[in-house]
């Protein structure tokens, strides 16, 4: 495939995803990796329904937002380069509705051996993943899998609350209850389809995942040993996204970086 304008090394462009290799200069990648290693980290807790109890431990640093940039640390390097990409890439409108962003998040996730991320659709937002680790082998797995757009239209991350059920977990403030147990029925359409795209976590690779694309990440294989899959991830809110994702129309970013609904 020919390289796109603005000299981005586009290796795949489909309705489901955009894949760009060699996204950052090596010095920029090194600075970001150096910074996140001394950020504040925590293990993802059990009430975060983007992960299930059987998925293995994974870890995350504090969340940063483009709207609060600059932070005065080396994560500003990410915002500098990613803002440039969002503003310059000629096909960005294929993935970010209208071609303009209002805000986006940045958080680093670390996946050790036996950790995975189950099937999900990112609550209707286009998201990105950047592989900041410096080494990865194909047999270490932790592969991104994406099903074809529109092939499982009945899939939903949300569940309807029955009369008398009160929502307590970490998605309460986002009015986004998600299933935790007995998800066979939800996943049936995925196995019925059973085909899609795979993207390996090649170092210095950027992936944009189309809004409402159903995707998941396979486990880090034991062959990886003490190597950790380290990624920058975030949802991108396009200008006017509140009109599209009405469930979250009253969302606001709090001082601690978490998102809640305006009171």
Secondary structure, 3 states (H helix, E strand, C coil): CCCCHHHCEEEEECCCEEEEECCCCHHHHHHHHHHHCCCCEEECCCCCCCCCCCCCCEEEECCEEHHHCCCCCCCHHHHHHHHHHHHHCCCHHHCCHHHCEEEEEEEEEEECCCCCEEEECHHHCEEEEEECCCCCCHHHECCEEEECCCCCCCCCCECCCCCCCCCCCCCHHHCCCECCCCCHHHHHHHHHHCCEEEECCCCCCEEEECCCCCEEECCECHHHCCCCEEEEEEEEEECCHHHHCHHHCCEEECCCCCEEECC
